């Protein structure tokens, strides 16, 4: 199963760049959304949902049990994958912050 990871149209330039980087990373690693819950949200979409945290970020990604969750959620124990993603994001001056076990927000360094 593949997942196309649609990018919200109302992201900032940095948010779009981060979303493209994530899509490329997922493709390289063979990561899909198999297992559920994954998609990108813009900060405005996130606010419209009534969410409290991550509303000032560049991009939000949900990962409630999907294959991609191990790239964000420390509970999965794949620290080397998380570190590799953080390093790549650092090259574009962005970092990922796990907000809960089911979503992560990306911010400028």
DSSP file (Angstrom, degrees, kcal/mol; ACC not computed):
  #  RESIDUE AA STRUCTURE BP1 BP2  ACC     N-H-->O    O-->H-N    N-H-->O    O-->H-N    TCO  KAPPA ALPHA  PHI   PSI    X-CA   Y-CA   Z-CA
    1    1 A X              0   0    0      0, 0.0     2,-0.3     0, 0.0    33,-0.3   0.000 360.0 360.0 360.0 135.7    0.0    0.0    0.0
    2    2 A X        -     0   0    0     30,-0.1     2,-0.4    31,-0.1    30,-0.1  -0.807 360.0-154.5-116.4 162.9    1.3    3.4   -0.8
    3    3 A X        -     0   0    0     -2,-0.3    31,-0.0     1,-0.1     0, 0.0  -0.999   9.4-149.5-138.4 133.0    0.2    6.8    0.4
    4    4 A X        -     0   0    0     -2,-0.4     3,-0.1    29,-0.0    -1,-0.1   0.630  23.5-141.7 -84.1 -13.0    0.7   10.0   -1.5
    5    5 A X        -     0   0    0     33,-0.1    18,-0.1     1,-0.1    34,-0.1   0.968  18.2-141.7  52.5  66.3    1.0   12.4    1.4
    6    6 A X        -     0   0    0      1,-0.1     2,-0.5    34,-0.0    34,-0.5  -0.324  10.9-132.8 -58.5 138.0   -0.9   15.4   -0.1
    7    7 A X        -     0   0    0     -3,-0.1    -1,-0.1    32,-0.1     9,-0.1  -0.826  21.5-114.5 -96.3 125.4    0.8   18.6    0.9
    8    8 A X    >   -     0   0    0     -2,-0.5     3,-0.8     1,-0.1    33,-0.1  -0.276  17.5-137.2 -57.4 142.6   -1.6   21.4    2.1
    9    9 A X  T 3  S+     0   0    0      1,-0.2    -1,-0.1    33,-0.0     7,-0.1   0.669  95.4  62.0 -77.7 -16.7   -1.7   24.3   -0.2
   10   10 A X  T 3  S+     0   0    0      6,-0.0    -1,-0.2     2,-0.0    34,-0.2   0.121  75.3 121.9-101.3  22.9   -1.6   27.0    2.6
   11   11 A X    <   -     0   0    0     -3,-0.8    48,-0.1     1,-0.1    47,-0.1  -0.454  65.7-109.4 -78.1 155.5    1.9   26.1    4.0
   12   12 A X     >  -     0   0    0     46,-0.4     4,-2.5    -2,-0.1     5,-0.2  -0.248  39.0 -97.7 -69.0 170.5    4.7   28.5    4.2
   13   13 A X  H  > S+     0   0    0      1,-0.2     4,-2.2     2,-0.2     5,-0.1   0.911 128.2  47.7 -57.7 -43.4    7.7   28.0    1.9
   14   14 A X  H  > S+     0   0    0      2,-0.2     4,-2.4     1,-0.2    -1,-0.2   0.875 109.8  52.8 -67.3 -37.4    9.6   26.3    4.7
   15   15 A X  H  > S+     0   0    0      2,-0.2     4,-2.3     1,-0.2    -2,-0.2   0.905 110.2  47.5 -63.8 -42.1    6.6   24.1    5.5
   16   16 A X  H  X S+     0   0    0     -4,-2.5     4,-2.5     2,-0.2    -2,-0.2   0.906 111.5  51.0 -64.9 -41.2    6.3   22.9    1.9
   17   17 A X  H  X S+     0   0    0     -4,-2.2     4,-2.2    -5,-0.2    -2,-0.2   0.907 111.0  48.4 -62.9 -41.2   10.0   22.2    1.8
   18   18 A X  H  X S+     0   0    0     -4,-2.4     4,-2.4     2,-0.2    -2,-0.2   0.904 110.6  51.1 -65.4 -41.2    9.8   20.2    5.0
   19   19 A X  H  X S+     0   0    0     -4,-2.3     4,-2.4     2,-0.2    -2,-0.2   0.912 110.7  48.7 -62.7 -42.6    6.8   18.2    3.6
   20   20 A X  H  X S+     0   0    0     -4,-2.5     4,-2.3     2,-0.2    -1,-0.2   0.900 110.1  51.8 -64.0 -40.4    8.7   17.4    0.4
   21   21 A X  H  X S+     0   0    0     -4,-2.2     4,-2.7     2,-0.2    -2,-0.2   0.921 110.1  49.2 -61.4 -43.7   11.7   16.3    2.5
   22   22 A X  H  X S+     0   0    0     -4,-2.4     4,-3.0     2,-0.2     5,-0.2   0.923 109.9  50.8 -62.6 -44.1    9.4   14.0    4.5
   23   23 A X  H  X S+     0   0    0     -4,-2.4     4,-2.2     1,-0.2    -1,-0.2   0.920 112.4  46.7 -59.3 -43.7    7.9   12.5    1.4
   24   24 A X  H  X S+     0   0    0     -4,-2.3     4,-2.7     2,-0.2    -2,-0.2   0.919 112.4  50.1 -64.2 -44.1   11.3   11.9   -0.1
   25   25 A X  H  X S+     0   0    0     -4,-2.7     4,-2.1     1,-0.2     6,-0.2   0.924 110.8  49.2 -60.2 -46.3   12.5   10.3    3.2
   26   26 A X  H  X>S+     0   0    0     -4,-3.0     5,-2.8     1,-0.2     4,-0.6   0.908 111.8  49.2 -60.8 -42.2    9.5    8.0    3.4
   27   27 A X  H ><5S+     0   0    0     -4,-2.2     3,-1.0    -5,-0.2    -2,-0.2   0.939 111.0  49.0 -62.9 -47.6   10.0    6.9   -0.2
   28   28 A X  H 3<5S+     0   0    0     -4,-2.7    -1,-0.2     1,-0.2    -2,-0.2   0.863 116.4  43.0 -59.4 -37.2   13.7    6.2    0.3
   29   29 A X  H 3<5S-     0   0    0     -4,-2.1    -1,-0.2    -5,-0.2    -2,-0.2   0.448 111.0-118.0 -91.0  -1.7   12.9    4.2    3.5
   30   30 A X  T <<5 +     0   0    0     -3,-1.0     2,-0.4    -4,-0.6    -3,-0.2   0.796  59.5 157.5  69.4  27.8    9.9    2.4    2.0
   31   31 A X      < +     0   0    0     -5,-2.8    -1,-0.2    -6,-0.2     2,-0.2  -0.721  12.5 169.7 -91.5 132.8    7.7    3.9    4.6
   32   32 A X        -     0   0    0     -2,-0.4    36,-0.9     2,-0.1   -30,-0.1  -0.569  49.2-102.2-121.2-171.6    3.9    4.2    3.9
   33   33 A X    >   +     0   0    0     -2,-0.2     3,-2.9    34,-0.2     5,-0.3   0.180  65.9 147.2 -96.7  15.5    0.9    5.1    6.0
   34   34 A X  T 3   +     0   0    0    -33,-0.3    33,-1.2     1,-0.3    -2,-0.1  -0.315  64.0  37.6 -55.4 122.9    0.0    1.4    6.2
   35   35 A X  T 3  S-     0   0    0     31,-0.2    -1,-0.3    32,-0.1    31,-0.1   0.140 114.9-103.0 115.0 -18.1   -1.6    1.1    9.6
   36   36 A X  S <  S+     0   0    0     -3,-2.9    30,-0.6    29,-0.1    -2,-0.0  -0.012  82.6  75.5 105.9 160.9   -3.4    4.4    9.6
   37   37 A X        +     0   0    0      1,-0.2     2,-0.4    26,-0.2    27,-0.2   0.287  58.2 134.9  86.2  -6.5   -3.6    7.9   10.7
   38   38 A X        +     0   0    0     -5,-0.3     2,-0.3    25,-0.1    -1,-0.2  -0.649  16.7 119.6 -94.4 129.6   -1.0    9.7    8.7
   39   39 A X  E     -A   62   0A   0     23,-0.6    23,-2.2    -2,-0.4     2,-0.3  -0.955  53.2-105.1-167.1 163.2   -1.4   12.9    6.9
   40   40 A X  E     -A   61   0A   0    -34,-0.5     2,-0.4    -2,-0.3    21,-0.2  -0.714  30.6-169.2 -91.8 144.4    0.1   16.4    6.8
   41   41 A X  E     -A   60   0A   0     19,-2.7    19,-2.3    -2,-0.3     2,-0.2  -0.988  17.6-132.8-128.8 142.5   -1.8   19.4    8.2
   42   42 A X     >  -     0   0    0     -2,-0.4     4,-2.4    17,-0.2     5,-0.2  -0.541  34.4-107.3 -80.5 160.1   -1.0   23.1    7.9
   43   43 A X  H  > S+     0   0    0     15,-0.3     4,-2.4    14,-0.2     5,-0.2   0.874 121.8  51.8 -56.4 -36.8   -1.1   25.2   11.1
   44   44 A X  H  > S+     0   0    0      2,-0.2     4,-2.4     1,-0.2    -1,-0.2   0.906 109.3  48.8 -69.4 -38.7   -4.4   26.8   10.0
   45   45 A X  H  > S+     0   0    0      2,-0.2     4,-1.2     1,-0.2    -1,-0.2   0.895 111.4  51.5 -62.3 -38.8   -6.0   23.4    9.4
   46   46 A X  H  <>S+     0   0    0     -4,-2.4     5,-1.8     1,-0.2     4,-0.4   0.909 110.0  47.8 -66.1 -43.0   -4.7   22.3   12.8
   47   47 A X  H ><5S+     0   0    0     -4,-2.4     3,-1.9     1,-0.2    -1,-0.2   0.912 107.1  57.1 -62.0 -42.4   -6.2   25.3   14.5
   48   48 A X  H 3<5S+     0   0    0     -4,-2.4    -1,-0.2     1,-0.3    -2,-0.2   0.780 100.7  58.0 -61.8 -26.8   -9.5   24.7   12.7
   49   49 A X  T 3<5S-     0   0    0     -4,-1.2    -1,-0.3    -3,-0.3    -2,-0.2   0.623 119.6-113.4 -74.2 -13.0   -9.6   21.2   14.2
   50   50 A X  T < 5 +     0   0    0     -3,-1.9    -3,-0.2    -4,-0.4    -2,-0.1   0.630  60.8 159.0  88.0  15.0   -9.5   22.9   17.6
   51   51 A X      < -     0   0    0     -5,-1.8    -1,-0.3     1,-0.1    -2,-0.0  -0.431  30.3-158.7 -73.2 148.3   -6.0   21.5   18.5
   52   52 A X        +     0   0    0     -2,-0.1     3,-0.4     1,-0.1     2,-0.3   0.814  68.0  55.8 -96.6 -36.6   -4.0   23.4   21.1
   53   53 A X  S    S+     0   0    0      1,-0.2    -1,-0.1     2,-0.1    46,-0.1  -0.774 101.2  25.9-107.6 145.2   -0.4   22.4   20.4
   54   54 A X  S >  S+     0   0    0     -2,-0.3     3,-1.5    51,-0.1    -1,-0.2   0.458  75.6 125.3  90.4   2.3    1.6   22.8   17.2
   55   55 A X  T 3  S+     0   0    0     -3,-0.4    -8,-0.1     1,-0.3    -2,-0.1   0.641  74.3  48.2 -72.6 -13.3   -0.5   25.7   15.9
   56   56 A X  T 3  S+     0   0    0      3,-0.1    -1,-0.3   -12,-0.0     2,-0.0   0.157  94.0 106.0-108.4  16.8    2.6   27.9   15.5
   57   57 A X  S <  S-     0   0    0     -3,-1.5    50,-0.2    50,-0.1   -14,-0.2  -0.181  77.3-120.0 -86.1-179.1    4.6   25.2   13.6
   58   58 A X  S    S-     0   0    0     48,-3.6   -46,-0.4     1,-0.4   -15,-0.3   0.770  91.0  -5.7 -87.0 -32.9    5.5   24.9   10.0
   59   59 A X  E     - B   0 106A   0     47,-1.0    47,-2.9   -17,-0.1     2,-0.4  -0.979  58.5-147.5-163.3 145.4    3.8   21.6    9.5
   60   60 A X  E     -AB  41 105A   0    -19,-2.3   -19,-2.7    -2,-0.3     2,-0.4  -0.965  12.4-168.7-120.2 141.0    2.0   18.9   11.5
   61   61 A X  E     -AB  40 104A   0     43,-2.6    43,-2.4    -2,-0.4     2,-0.3  -0.996  11.4-146.3-129.8 128.9    2.0   15.2   10.7
   62   62 A X  E     +AB  39 103A   0    -23,-2.2   -23,-0.6    -2,-0.4    41,-0.3  -0.685  18.4 174.4 -90.7 149.1   -0.2   12.6   12.3
   63   63 A X        +     0   0    0     39,-2.7     2,-2.0    -2,-0.3    40,-0.2  -0.327   6.1 166.1-152.4  58.4    1.2    9.1   12.9
   64   64 A X  S    S-     0   0    0     38,-0.2    38,-0.1     1,-0.2   -26,-0.1  -0.510  84.1 -39.9 -83.6  75.0   -1.3    7.1   14.8
   65   65 A X  S    S+     0   0    0     -2,-2.0    -1,-0.2    36,-0.3   -28,-0.1   0.436  98.6 139.7  90.0  -0.5    0.1    3.7   14.3
   66   66 A X  S >  S-     0   0    0    -30,-0.6     3,-1.9   -31,-0.1     4,-0.4  -0.230  70.3-102.2 -70.0 165.7    1.2    4.0   10.7
   67   67 A X  G >  S+     0   0    0    -33,-1.2     3,-0.8     1,-0.3   -34,-0.2   0.828 122.8  59.3 -55.9 -32.3    4.4    2.6    9.3
   68   68 A X  G >  S+     0   0    0    -36,-0.9     3,-1.9     1,-0.2     4,-0.3   0.600  79.9  88.3 -74.6 -11.7    5.8    6.2    9.4
   69   69 A X  G X> S+     0   0    0     -3,-1.9     4,-3.3     1,-0.3     3,-1.9   0.835  77.6  64.2 -58.3 -33.7    5.2    6.5   13.2
   70   70 A X  G <4 S+     0   0    0     -3,-0.8    -1,-0.3    -4,-0.4    12,-0.3   0.660  94.0  61.4 -68.9 -13.3    8.6    5.0   14.0
   71   71 A X  G <4 S+     0   0    0     -3,-1.9    -1,-0.3    -4,-0.1    -2,-0.2   0.570 122.8  18.8 -83.0  -9.2   10.3    8.0   12.3
   72   72 A X  T <4 S+     0   0    0     -3,-1.9     2,-0.6    -4,-0.3    -2,-0.2   0.682 107.5  74.7-126.8 -40.6    8.7   10.3   14.9
   73   73 A X    ><  -     0   0    0     -4,-3.3     3,-1.5     1,-0.1     5,-0.4  -0.728  57.4-155.6 -94.2 120.9    7.5    8.5   18.0
   74   74 A X  G >  S+     0   0    0     -2,-0.6     3,-1.8     1,-0.3    -1,-0.1   0.734  86.5  77.2 -64.7 -23.5   10.1    7.4   20.5
   75   75 A X  G 3  S+     0   0    0      1,-0.3    -1,-0.3     2,-0.1    -5,-0.1   0.750  86.2  61.9 -59.8 -23.3    7.9    4.6   21.8
   76   76 A X  G <  S-     0   0    0     -3,-1.5    -1,-0.3    -7,-0.2    -2,-0.2   0.653 101.9-136.0 -79.2 -14.9    8.7    2.6   18.7
   77   77 A X    <   +     0   0    0     -3,-1.8     2,-1.3    -4,-0.2     3,-0.2   0.598  61.7 132.0  75.9  11.7   12.4    2.5   19.7
   78   78 A X     >  +     0   0    0     -5,-0.4     4,-2.0     1,-0.2     3,-0.5  -0.493  20.2 157.8 -94.9  66.9   13.7    3.2   16.3
   79   79 A X  H  >  +     0   0    0     -2,-1.3     4,-2.9     1,-0.2    -1,-0.2   0.819  67.1  57.3 -63.3 -33.9   16.1    5.9   17.5
   80   80 A X  H  > S+     0   0    0     -3,-0.2     4,-2.3     2,-0.2    -1,-0.2   0.886 107.7  48.0 -67.4 -36.4   18.5    5.7   14.5
   81   81 A X  H  > S+     0   0    0     -3,-0.5     4,-2.3     2,-0.2    -2,-0.2   0.911 113.0  48.1 -67.7 -42.2   15.6    6.4   12.1
   82   82 A X  H  X S+     0   0    0     -4,-2.0     4,-2.7   -12,-0.3    -2,-0.2   0.931 112.7  48.9 -61.9 -46.1   14.5    9.4   14.2
   83   83 A X  H  X S+     0   0    0     -4,-2.9     4,-2.4     1,-0.2    -2,-0.2   0.904 110.3  50.9 -61.8 -42.1   18.0   10.7   14.4
   84   84 A X  H  X S+     0   0    0     -4,-2.3     4,-2.3     2,-0.2    -1,-0.2   0.921 111.8  47.0 -63.0 -43.2   18.5   10.3   10.6
   85   85 A X  H  X S+     0   0    0     -4,-2.3     4,-2.7     1,-0.2     5,-0.2   0.923 111.4  51.0 -64.3 -43.3   15.3   12.2    9.9
   86   86 A X  H  X S+     0   0    0     -4,-2.7     4,-2.2     1,-0.2    -2,-0.2   0.893 109.5  51.5 -61.6 -39.0   16.2   15.0   12.4
   87   87 A X  H  X S+     0   0    0     -4,-2.4     4,-1.1     2,-0.2    -1,-0.2   0.933 111.1  46.8 -62.7 -45.9   19.6   15.3   10.7
   88   88 A X  H >< S+     0   0    0     -4,-2.3     3,-0.6     1,-0.2     4,-0.4   0.915 112.3  49.5 -64.2 -41.8   18.0   15.7    7.3
   89   89 A X  H ><>S+     0   0    0     -4,-2.7     5,-2.0     1,-0.2     3,-1.7   0.879 103.9  61.4 -63.1 -36.1   15.5   18.2    8.6
   90   90 A X  H ><5S+     0   0    0     -4,-2.2     3,-1.7     1,-0.3    -1,-0.2   0.798  91.5  66.7 -60.1 -29.1   18.4   20.1   10.2
   91   91 A X  T <<5S+     0   0    0     -4,-1.1    -1,-0.3    -3,-0.6    -2,-0.2   0.719 107.6  39.9 -65.7 -20.4   19.9   20.6    6.8
   92   92 A X  T < 5S-     0   0    0     -3,-1.7    -1,-0.3    -4,-0.4    -2,-0.2   0.108 123.0-106.1-112.8  20.0   16.9   22.8    6.0
   93   93 A X  T < 5S+     0   0    0     -3,-1.7    16,-2.6     1,-0.2     2,-0.3   0.861  82.1 120.1  60.2  41.0   16.9   24.4    9.5
   94   94 A X  E   < -C  108   0A   0     -5,-2.0     2,-0.3    14,-0.3    14,-0.2  -0.949  41.3-167.1-130.3 150.3   13.9   22.5   10.7
   95   95 A X  E     -C  107   0A   0     12,-2.3    12,-2.6    -2,-0.3     2,-0.4  -0.983  18.2-128.1-136.6 153.1   13.4   20.1   13.6
   96   96 A X  E     -C  106   0A   0     -2,-0.3     2,-0.5    10,-0.2    10,-0.2  -0.827  18.4-166.6 -99.5 135.3   10.6   17.7   14.5
   97   97 A X  E     -C  105   0A   0      8,-3.0     8,-2.4    -2,-0.4     2,-0.4  -0.972  20.0-133.6-123.6 116.1    9.0   17.8   18.0
   98   98 A X  E     -C  104   0A   0     -2,-0.5     6,-0.2     6,-0.2     3,-0.1  -0.548  23.7-178.4 -67.5 121.3    6.8   14.9   19.0
   99   99 A X        -     0   0    0      4,-1.8     2,-0.2    -2,-0.4     5,-0.2   0.875  65.4 -17.2 -89.9 -44.0    3.8   16.5   20.6
  100  100 A X  S    S-     0   0    0      3,-1.8     3,-0.4     0, 0.0    -1,-0.2  -0.775  83.3 -82.4-142.9-172.7    1.9   13.3   21.6
  101  101 A X  S    S+     0   0    0     -2,-0.2   -36,-0.3     1,-0.2   -28,-0.1   0.604 127.4  42.3 -73.1  -9.3    2.1    9.7   20.7
  102  102 A X  S    S+     0   0    0      1,-0.2   -39,-2.7   -38,-0.1     2,-0.3   0.435 114.5  33.9-122.4  -0.1    0.0   10.4   17.6
  103  103 A X  E     -B   62   0A   0     -3,-0.4    -3,-1.8   -41,-0.3    -4,-1.8  -0.995  52.5-162.6-154.5 156.8    1.3   13.6   16.1
  104  104 A X  E     -BC  61  98A   0    -43,-2.4   -43,-2.6    -2,-0.3     2,-0.4  -0.971  11.0-147.6-134.1 144.9    4.5   15.7   15.6
  105  105 A X  E     -BC  60  97A   0     -8,-2.4    -8,-3.0    -2,-0.3     2,-0.4  -0.909  10.2-142.0-114.3 145.0    5.0   19.3   14.7
  106  106 A X  E     +BC  59  96A   0    -47,-2.9   -48,-3.6    -2,-0.4   -47,-1.0  -0.895  23.8 179.5-108.0 135.8    7.9   20.7   12.6
  107  107 A X  E     - C   0  95A   0    -12,-2.6   -12,-2.3    -2,-0.4     2,-0.2  -0.849  32.7 -97.2-129.9 161.9    9.5   24.0   13.6
  108  108 A X  E       C   0  94A   0     -2,-0.3   -14,-0.3   -14,-0.2   -15,-0.1  -0.534 360.0 360.0 -71.8 145.6   12.3   26.3   12.4
  109  109 A X              0   0    0    -16,-2.6   -15,-0.1    -2,-0.2    -1,-0.1   0.477 360.0 360.0 -68.7 360.0   15.6   26.0   14.2
